[in-house]
């Protein structure tokens, strides 16, 4: 019973946000995600604003959404938040055909991503 209470207490101390079906391949998103893992929210936002990758815009919006969730839903202090966990998984792949010579067709895979983030408060 005490173990369950501790687990629920730990879950309450986290703020989550997820974005699904982002039209960027997970391999490209993971490059950006690795830059901000473990950083404070302020540092992560500063890094993402100056990263010249297409995925940085989506990750920035996601982190700001999770920070807003932390402030409004869990009464956490934005200054003490950090990116505890962040990951990018593959979503559904759109399959398209590209015509080639002699009646052939090559497949084009347009990959999508599901990006998730967990923010926690840093103990001071």
Order of alpha helices (4+ residues) and beta strands (2+ residues): alpha-beta-alpha-alpha-alpha-beta-beta-beta-beta
